[in-house]
Amino acid sequence: MPEKDQAAQPGFEASLEELEKIVQQMEAGELPLEKSLELFERGVGLSETCRKQLDEAETRIEILLKKGKKIEPAPMPEQQ
């Protein structure tokens, strides 16, 4: 079943692009309250989707970096 969930999710880049558009619309400050709330709710969902995808990617990287039978995660470089 997880495959269906992943197939239904938009890709990371598409989610991030949509989230950026939502932020731009909301920062313009020209939306009615109801539309702002609707976009905010969608943005929260997209943010959660992106976070989960990043967590999954980090886990995959940690697995790829394992040495022998012991996983030795390397710290992810912080982006500025």
Secondary structure, 3 states (H helix, E strand, C coil): CHHHHHHHCCCHHHHHHHHHHHHHHHHHCCCCHHHHHHHHHHHHHHHHHHHHHHHHHHHHHHHHCCECCECCCCCCCCCC
